[in-house]
Amino acid sequence: MKALLTPLGRIAALLASDPEASRVVPPTGFAARLTLFTAATMAFLAVFALALALASGRLADRWADALARTATVRISAPPGQMGTQTEAVLQILRTTPGIASARAMSDIEQRRLLEPWFGPDLPVETLPLPRLIEVTETRAGTDAEALRLRLAVEAPGAVFDDHTRWRQPLVRAAGRLRLLGWTAVLLIGASMAAMIALASNAALAANAQVIGVLRLVGARDIFIARAFVRRFTRRTLEGAAIGTLAGMGVVALLPGDGPDGFLTGLGFSGAQWIVPLLLPVLAGAIGFAATRWTAMRMLRRIT
């Protein structure tokens, strides 16, 4: 935290002090407008990248929690023994630590599961389909291997599936989506730094004669650089604030969390709304660093 406050304190001191320094440099209208537009656009995009990263994190946690507590027991037995096997498995599950509930799915529910592949007219009652038992575990979970061994002894036709092979790819995909969001934020910050550096470089080159005159009257390079840095840092802060507020407004209009629908849950939740408010500050730091580096580099080249 102290390492972060030090550069931010320098930026605040720069903006609050020495306002006369920027007056010795002629206005750079195009470069200033370009910096303002770039900062606003990049901050606007960064808000959506942040929303994607944070929403993906919530999605990964929700999927991991939901799938980790659900399981299925598949029973394969002759029609005459299916009822007995089902009752035996249900009794085993009721007495197994870590199992919150267990119920056998009806033929109608199993038909609905198969409809996407075989259509609504599948004659489930005439097919030798296994019976499915839906299992919900407690947060503590159950010992899957011990339960499999018990089922193998007391109900040989039952197979316990804890959805591990389905859960891990989903959680991994959500994690990669979160990584993509944070990578986009970093790339947006790098692009902002590059654009601001180009704009400040153009402004310094356009005022090469003025810089030469200032040097003749005794102005030091640090004084001249401070004038440009102050101007471009302020433009970056203003543009980033505009872009951030616009982005937060658009994100607030997106659909909230829901069972289905496009872009549901893509946004901020609770205290996460504070996170995008840090973007203008970070953009100002990027503008300060990019402009200062460019200014000192250009001033060494201008004779």
N, C-alpha and C positions, 0 to 999 in steps of 0.2 A: 504494500500500500504506500509506503514511504517513497519507493522508487517511482510510483505513478504520480504522486503529488508533486514531486520536484519539477518535472517538465511542465505540468499543468500550472504550477505557480509561476513559472517563467513566462508562460503564455499570457496568464492573467496580468502579470506585471507589464508585459509588453503592450497589451491592449489598453491598460489603464493609464500608462505614463507616456510622456514624450509625444503628445498628439501633434506638436508642431513639426516633427520630423517628416511626416508624410506630406506636408504642404510644399516642401522644397522639390518634390518630384511631380511633374505634370501628370494630370489624370490619364490613366490608361483604360479608356472606356471599353474597348473590345476585349482586352485581356481580363478586365474586372468582370465584365458580363459573362465571359466564358467560364471563369472560375466559379461565379455564382451558379450558373446553369449546371456545370459539371458536379459541383458539390450537392446541389439539390437532387439531380438525377441519381447519382450514386447512393445518396442516403435513402432515397425512395426505394431503390432496388435492394439495398441492404436490409431494409425493414422486412421485405418479403423473404429474403434469404434467412434472416433470423427467425421469422415465423415458421418457415419450413424446418429449420434445425430444431427448434423447441417443440414444434408439433410432432416431429418424427421421434423425438425423445419420449414424449408422452405416449405416442402410439406403441413404441417398442416396450415400454414399461407395462402398458395395458395388455398387450398381446402376451407378454411373458407371464403376467400375473393370471390372466384368464385361462390360458392354455395349460399353465402349470398345475391348475387345480381341477382340470377336467380329464377324464379318461373314459375308455370304453371297454367293455367285456364282450367278446364275440363268442357265441355258443353255436357249435355245429354238432347236431345230433339227429338221429332218426325222428320222424314226426311223432312216434309214440312215446319217445323219451324226452322230447323238447320241454314239456311242461315241468317234468321232474328235475331235469338239469337246470332249468331257469330258477326254480325255487331253491335248489341247492346252492347255486351261485349267489343268489340274493341273500341267503342266510349267511354265507361266508363273508360277504361284503358288510353286512350289518354288524358282524362281530370282529371286523378288522380295524385296528386303531388307525386313525388318520382319514377314515372315510366318513364324510359328512352325510351323504345320501346316495342312494342307488335305486334305480327304477328301470323296469323293462320297457322298451319302446314298443308301441302298438304297430299293427300292420299298416295303419294309415300314416303314421310318422315315417316308417321305413319306406313306404311308397313315395312320400314327398322327398326323401333323400335321393331316391333313384330317378325321379322325374326329369332332372336336367339331362340325364344320359339316355333314358329309355322311353320318356314320354309319360303322360298321365294315365294311360290305359294298361300299364303293366299289371298282369294278374299275379300280384305278390302272393296271394293265398295258395296258388297252385305251384309255386316254384320252391325248390329246396333251399331257401335263403336262410342264413344263420340268424339267430335272435340276437339283437343288440341290447345291451344294458348300459344306460348312461350313468356314469359315476362322477360324483363331485367330491373332491378331497378338501380337507381342512387346510388352513394356511401352513400348518406344520407338515402336511403331506403324509404319505404312507410309504412303507418299505415295499417297493415294486417287486423286487426279486423274491422276497419272502412270500408275497401274495401270489406270484406266479407259481412258486413251488407248491403252495397249498392248493391252488386250483388244479395243478397237474395231478395231485393225489386224490382230491375229493370230487373234482369235476373235470375229467380228462378232455372233454370236448370244448372247454372254455379257454380263451386266449385273452390276456390282459394287455391292452394297448394304452400307454400313457401319453401318446401323441408327441413323443420326443422328436421323431423324424419329421413331423410337420411343424413343431414349434420352433426348432432351431433355425430353419431357413427363413421363417417369417421374421423372427427377432433379428436375425443377421441382416435381412433386407432393410428393416427399419433403421438399424444402426448405420448401415451404409448411406441411407438417405439423410440421416442426421449429419454424417461426415460430409456429405455433398453440400449441405446447407452451410456448414461452417467454412468449408473450402470456398464457397461462393462469396461469403463475407470477406475472407482474406483477399480474394482476387479483386473484389470491388474496391477494397482499400488500396491495393496496389495500383489499380487503374486510376483512382482518384489522385494518388500521389504523382503518377506520371503526367496526368493532364494538368495538374496545378504547376508542376515543374516546367512543362512546356509553355504555359501561359506566362509564368513569371520570367522565364527565359526570353520570351518575345517582348515583354514589357521592358526588361533591362536592355535588350538590344536596340529597341526603338528609342530609348533615352540615353544612348551612348554619349551624345554630345553634351547633354545636360550633366551627366555624371562627370565628364571631363571638366566642365566649368566648375562644378562643385569641388572637385579636387584642387583646382587652381586657387580657390578662395579658402582652402584649408580644411575642407570636410574630409573626415576619415571614412574609410570603406565601411567600418562597422556602423557609422551613422547613416550612410546611404542604404546599406543592407537593411537596417532596422526600419527605414521608411517603407521599403517594398514588403518586408516580412509582415509588418503591421497591417498594411492594406490588404494583402492577399489572405492573411489569417482571418481577418474580419469578414471578408467575402466568403471564405470557406465556412465559417461558423454560421453566417446568415443563411447561406444556401442549404447547408446540411439541416439546419433547424426547419426550414420550409419543407424540404423533402421528407424529413422524418415525420412531421405532423401530417403531411398529406398521405404518406404511406400508412401511418397508424389509423387514419380515418378510413382508408380503403379496406384495411384488414378488419376493422371493426364491423364493416358491412358484410363480410363473408359469413356464410352459414356457420352456426356453432356446432358443438359436438352432437352427433346424431347417429342412429343405427345405420343409415345409408344416405346416399346422396353425394353429389360431386363437391369436392373441396370442403366437406364437413370437418370441423375441428382444426382447420388450418388457420392458426392465429395464436394469440397469447392468452394465457389463463392466469388469473390472480395477480400475484406479484411479478409475473413475467412482463407485464405492461411497463415496468420500470426499465427493463433492459434496453429497448430501443431509444429511450431518452438519453442514453449514454452516447449514442451515435454522433450528435453534434460535437460533443467534447472530443471524441476520438478523431472526428474529421478535422477539428481545429488543430489537434496535435499533428495530424498528418500534413495539413497545410503549412503549419509552422516549420516542421522539419524539412519538407520538400522545398519551400520557398527559401529558407535560410541556406540550405545546401546549394541550391541553384544560384542564389544571389552572390554568395562568397566565391563560387566557382567562376561566375561570369565576370565579376569585378576584377579577378586576377587576370582575365583575358582582355578586358577593355583597357586600352592605354590612352 
